[in-house]
Amino acid sequence: MSPSGPDSPLRLALLRVAAFAALVEAVCIRLLPRPLGPAHAGRSEWLGFIDENTAQSGSTAFVVSLVLCLSLLMGQTTRALGRRPGDAWRSGLVAGGLMALITISLSAALIPVGPAFVAGFTLLALVIVILVIGQRYAGLATGWQRCFAVLCAGAASCSALSQLAQVGAVSGSVGMAIPAEAIRHSASGAALLLAAAAGACSYLAWMEAVHETTRFGWRSLEGAVSGAGSLAFAAICIFPVRGSAISALPEAWPAVAAASACLFLAGLTALSNIFAPGRARVGYGLLFMILAGIPLRTVLQNLMLVLGCLLLFEAAPDQGGSEPGPV
């Protein structure tokens, strides 16, 4: 195995650290509640100490995951430039888009940015995702994988529309004739619905290969664990902690339970592929797409979506152990 290969030890190590840092960032910044005002003043000293340290941990993890995501995307850019000549124009577009995405991300850390930057960055990330999915769609092995690809493209598009509507409403560039808040709300709901459907579809699309590459195919036990875990996660989401990001889910408990079950199945599929021989790229791709979240609001979340899409669909044709071409 060459150090620069798709599953080189260095690349896998970077993926592990980046995934761990992104998980810490998601938990410490986006999920944990941040009470403000009188509620914050009345909290005990040790709770304030925990809040302060989790915020610092989340900020550090944000920087680490951002740097590692950019490094991994640079590697994906060189792989796209080395694509076979038959797909030169699409690979060139992907490579050019990735270089632009990396450059804009670095510039955002050095200079102040405004609504135009957010809108342009969101659209560029969406274009790259759609290009990658379109490039690999014909090579997907099963109908479930193709369905997953379509749902991912739809969720990414609705999420981008929601973010653009929010940017327009905040900046005041959207007139009264266009209900920006209504568009944002509808697009967010559609993105969540499509993401939940994609989570369930990922289980059907990517778990079969895990059974084929492992000696233990305990489907009954796996089904029991999936059901129990889905119910437990649904219970957590039905009674959310006030102020946390997870409380933004729909209030109707059937929708929350269904979305939670789909998210759990996607997480189970990601972890199963990570620990299965030769399936790490699929697992990390799914994990980064889960950690990106819906809707996307930060540079890091958009980068994780692009990186996850590249990793997942790069490994998609690799159903029989053959090495896929670089994306």
N, C-alpha and C positions, 0 to 999 in steps of 0.2 A: 504494500500500500504506500503510495508516494505521499510525501508530506503535503503536496499541493492538491491531492485528489479530493473528490467530493466528501469522503469520510475519513480524511486524514486526522491523526490524533490532535493536532493543533486546532483544526477547525471544530472538532467535537468539543474540545476543552473550552474554546471561546463560546460555543453555543450553550454549554452548561452554565458558565458564569453569567452570560447575558440573560439566560432564562431565569436564573436564580435572582439576579438583580432586578429584573422586570417584575418578578413575582413580589419581591419585597416592596418595590415602588407601588405596585397596584394595591397591596394590602395597607401599607402605612399612609399613603396619600389619598387614594381614590375610594377606599372602602371604609376605613376607620372614621368615625364621626369627629368633627371639630367644633365643639360647642363654643358659642360666642356670647358676649354680653353678660347678663346676670347669671345665666346658667354656668358660664365659665368661672365667674367670680366665686360662686358658692361651692366649687369643687374642692375636695381635700388636696393637701399638698402632694401626696404620693400619686394621685391621679394626674395632677399637673406635671409632675416629673415624668410620668409615662408618656403623656401627650407630647412633651417637649422632645423626648428621646426618639419616639416613633417618627415625629416630623423630621428630625435630623437624619434618622436612618433612611427615611423615604427620599429626602433630598439627595443624600449621597448615592443611594441606589439609582435614582433618576440619572445622575451624571454618569455613573458607571455603565448603566444599560444603554444610554445614548451613545457613548463613545464606542462601545462594543458593537452596537447595531450599525453604526457608521463604518466600522472596520469590516464587518461581515458583508455589508453592501458594497464596499470597495472590491472585495474578492469576487462578489457576484458580477460586478461590472467587467472585470477581466475575463471571467468565464463567458459572459455574453459576447464579448469581442472575439473569443475563440470559437464561436459557434460554427457549425459546418456551413459551407457556402450557400447551400440551398435556401437557408433561412436568413441570409445576410441582412436583408432590409429590415425584417422584424427584430432580429437580434440587435441591429444597429440602433433602432428606435429605443429598445429596452435599455441598452447600454448608455445611450445619450440621455435618456430620462433619469437613469440612476445617477449619472454624473451630475446632472442638474440638481437632483434632489439632495445629493451630498453637499454640493456647493452652497445651495440655499440654506441647508441646515447649519452649516458652519457659519455662514454670514449672520444667521439669526442670533447666534451666540455672541456676536461682536458688535452688532449695531441694533438700534431700536427698530421694531417692526410694527406695522399697522394692519388694518383690515385687508388691504390689498395683498399683503404678503400671505396672510392666512388663507385667503381665497385661492391665490395662485398655487400655494403649496398643496392645498387639499385637492385641487383639480389635477395637478401633476401626479400626485400619489394615486389618484383614481385612474388616470390614463395608464400608468405603469401596470396597475393590477389587471385592468381589462386586457392590455396587450399580452401579459404573461398568460392569462387564462385562455385567451384566443389562440396563442401560439401553441399551447399544449393540449388544447381541447380534443383535437383529432387523435392524439396518442393515448387518451385515457382508456383504460381497459374495460370498464364496466359502465352500465347505465347509471348506477348509483353515483359513481365518481363524476360523470357528466352532470347529473342533477346537482351534486354538491357544488360543482364549478359555477353553474348558472345561479344558484342561490347565493353563493359568495359574491358574485359580480353584482347581483341585485341589492344585497345588503350593503356593499361598499358604496353603490350609487346612491341609495337612499340616505345613508349616513352622511355622505358628502353634501347632498342636497340640504339636509338638516343643518349641517355646519355652515353652509353658505347662507342659508336663510337667517341663521343666528347672527352671522357677521353683518349681513345687510341691515338687520333690525338694530343692532348695536351702533353701527356707524351712521345710521340714518339715511343710507343710500337707497333704501326701498321705500317707495311712496305709499300713500294710504290706499291706493288702488290694489296693491298686492299685500295680502295679509301675511306678513312674514312670520308672525308667531304661529298662525294656523298651519302654514307650510312646514315650519320646523317641527311642530307637534306631530303632524301626520307623517312626515318623513321619518321621524324618530321611531314612531310606532311601527311603521312598515319595516324599518331596518331591524328592529328587535324581533319582529315576527319572522323575517327571512333568516336572520341569524339563528334563531331557535330551530327553524326547519333545517338549516344547514348543519347544526349540531347533531340533530337526530340522524340526518343523512350521512354524516361523517362516520358514525358507528357502522352503518350498513356498507359504506364504501371502503373503509380501511381496516376493519377488524378481521376480515377473512384472510388477508395476507399474514396477519399475526398468527392465526391458527395454523397456517401452512408452514411457518418458519419456526414454530416452537413445538416441543414434544408434548406439552400438556395443553389439551384443548377442552378444558372443563367448562363447557358452555352452560351447563345447569348452574354450577357455582357462580359463574360469571353473571348469569341472568339474575340470580338471587342478590348478589352484591350490587349489581346495577340498580335493581329495584329498591333495595334498602337505602342505598346512597342517594338515589333520586328523591325518595320521600323525605329523608333527613335534610337534604339541601333545600327542598321545597319548604319544609317547616321553618328553616332559618329565614328564607326569603319572605314567607307569609307574615312573619312577625319580625320585621326588620328593625335594626337600631335606628332611632330617629336621628337624622342628620347625616347618615352615611349615604354613599353613592348608590348603594343597592336599593335604598328606599325609593328611588326614582322609577322602579318597575311598576307595571300596572297594579292598581289596588285590588282588582278582582282576583280572588285567590285561585280560581281554576287556571287563569292565564299565567299567574306567577308559578304555580306548580308545574305546568307544562313547560314553561321556559326554563325552570330550574332543572327539570329532568333532562331536557335536551342539552343544557350546559354540562350537566354531570356526565352524560354519555360522551360528549365531545372530549371532556377532560380525561375520562377513562380510556378513550381511544388514543389520545395523545400519549398518555403515560405507557400504555401497552405497547405502542410502536416504538417509544424511546428505548424500552428495555428489551425489545425483540431484536434478534440478530439481523443487521443490515437494514433496519427500518427506522433508524434514528432521525433521518431527514424528514420523514413524514410526521413523526411524533413532535419534533421541535417546530415544524411548520404549523401544525395545528395549535400547539401551545402558544406560539407567538400571536397567532390570529385570535385566540381566546383572550390573551392578556391585552391585546390592543383595545378591546372593548367597543361598545356601541352606545352612543355615537362617538366619533373621534373628535378630540378637542385639542390635543397637544401635538407638537412635532414628534415626540417619541412614539405616541400611539400610531401615527401615520407611518412612521418608519417600521414599527413592528408589524403592521399590516402588510406592507410591501415585502419585508424580509420573510414573513411567514408564508406569503403567497409564492415567493420564489422558491423557498425550500420545499414546500409541499408539492408544487406542480413540477419541480425539477425531478423529484423522485417518483412521480406518478406512473410513468411507463415502466418502472422497474418492478414488474410483477413476477418475473421469472428469474431474477438474480442477475440480469444483464445490466451493464453500466449505462445509464442514460447519458445523452449528450448534455453538455453544459448549457445552462440558461443564461 
